[in-house]
Amino acid sequence: MDVSTILLALGLLLAFVMSINIGGNDAANPTSAAVGSGVLTIRRALLLFGIFVFFGAVLQGSMVMKTIGKGIVPEIDVAGAFAIILSANIWIFVATMRGMAISTTHAIICAVIGYGLVEFGVEGINFGVFGTIVISWIFSPLCSVVLAYTIYKIIVRYMNNNDGRLQKFFKMLIIGSLCFSAYAFGANDVANATGIYMTIASKIGQVPDSVAMFWLAIFGTIGIVLGGVIFGPRVIKTLAFKVTRLDLPAGLAASLSTALVVYLFTTVPYILLGYGLPISTSYAAVGAIMGAGLATGKRLSRSTSAYLISYWLITVPVNILLSGTVVYLIKMFIA
């Protein structure tokens, strides 16, 4: 068995572990608003999360998978895929164990950049695509804040808190928003675990990219659901109860705005540019919760918010350095 085969086997194993880490860290994004507003228990929220993540990943996961697999660097070989998935896994697992909702998208994209710098140099990075992705990281949480704030104001204008039927309607609506958000999450985030193996799977299996992406989506979704069930509750509690407390209208506003932002950033760029943007669903969810909290006039937890943001910021250099170092060492060993 040659080194490439060993790295491929280990890399696919790490990709599955990565999908578990993604589920554990990011299951909070679609579910935290419904849990924080008291509409659903964590267990029921995670059940709906698993079902709709599967549909989103299988039906539309290819939109972002193509961006990560081919859009940023010319190609990703077996050694590079292993380095990318290993470095991202390490950082995401550390953050998950500390209950911090970092961006798995940041981790994997920056790991791809680290690999690209070592393998191809600066000229090998498609800064047009990468720049568009970075812009989405900035604007998506801002859009979530504004949208959640606006939706909340609209809801409370028409909502009578003493009307039991209307309360029930809004509870059903927040559950529907959770399902939509989980679907959008599946369409966007399954690529973080499996997108780097798109070209490799196509070449080895001698199948079209579309077939390879379909099976990679199923492979990644299984891990995401397992991770959400096993590790998700820890991060859900952070977003649902420690950033700011949400009542029913605020929970609905946060959930709906998260779903809309993630789905629109996934699909609209794909229609206009030919590739979906690997948006940070963590950014979108936390921005939505903050926007809804501001609309209610409640005080945000500055310490928790600052802690979350600090983890997001250091994710960028950590994963570029980790990935670059690992791929450099692997290339030296193979040589």
Beta strands, then each sheet from edge to edge (+ up, - down):
end
